[in-house]
Amino acid sequence: MRQSMQRIIPMDEYLNHQIAETFATVGESDNAWTEKIWCSLFAKDGSLQIDAGLGKYHNRNVMDGFAGASQGKRQLTVRASRRLDNAPDLLGVGPIVYEIVEPLTSARFSLAPNEQVPLSFDLTMTRVLPPFLENPDRQRDPFALRVSSDLLRYHQACTVSGWIRIEDEEIEVRDEEWAGFRDHSWGVRMDVGSPAADVFQVDRLAGNFVLQWSPMVLFPGDGGAPYEFHHYLQSVDEVTTYFSGYINHADGRQEPVRDLRDDLRYDRRTRRLLGGTVTLDMGWGETRTIEIEPVSDTGFHLGTANYFGHKGKAHGVWLGDEHQDGEIYSDMTEPETLRAAHQLRDCVIRVREENAEGFGIFESMVIGEHARYGLDRAGSFL
């Protein structure tokens, strides 16, 4: 049999090559290689939140995506998946489309009317600050034999404009009333596809696991330039496996955070963030403290977007040439729903540091027993 040749696609016309391959191939054969887009957009009063995302899995020949709304305790989600090589340059799947309006400045997410949920939208995100890189997420398995995560991510704060239609109601979205964040990551990622049945793996979520990912934009009361605090923490049994923390400035500067100590509260039943403080160790004895307060009743639960799996499906799983599904959960605080949609959620927060106030997103998982949060193993769930 003659070996397949490299494939040329429209991106190959541009002068952006960095390896001796065409853009139809990535320089990594791992099936977990992923390029992902995510956004969480919200009314500042907490009345409505939109989450959307795309995942491109080169070595699985899959493009998938999700879009949904969190409105009080109610959540609507539509998911779509398709064969990647039928349209490798298309930034979309099913009714979900992503458009780069102006690189690093403006992007657009839209959801067309669909059969799964009574939701559609067309939203443009415009920069508040430049995009900022996080530390490379390079983690090994517990035995240090395999690199299980090797990816890079940037995120960006934005305002939001456009429209949303839920059932028969159309909502105008204005930049001054809405805000949000978008991110873009690429590399070998954990939790892609179904767990391999013939590979020895240790489940890090079986330990006392903590995940926090949170961008927060603050506006000084004296009218000075806005700035951002961002951190991403993963730990197992109180041992940090990954940390990235920065104070990000409007001129593009990044001040590294050396360490972080939180004094947060979580609901014992739902493990939803209730508020508290995060204290940053900036080095040389300098600390800064951020006060955090949730705005919305729940926040968008990312399990419905297949994060950590949902209804037997996972990120990047082959579902055929074209596939769509979705659902409406009427109450995201019900125990059965929580266990289906998991505790990882994009919680909208208000933040304060001295005379500066602003907003953010707080993603969290607190699995297992954590005495300092008043959480026991009996009440734990994914």
Summary of the structure (lengths in Angstrom):
residues: 382
radius of gyration: 20.4
end to end distance: 46.7
largest distance: 70.7
contacts: 1215
relative contact order: 0.17
helix: 8%
strand: 54%
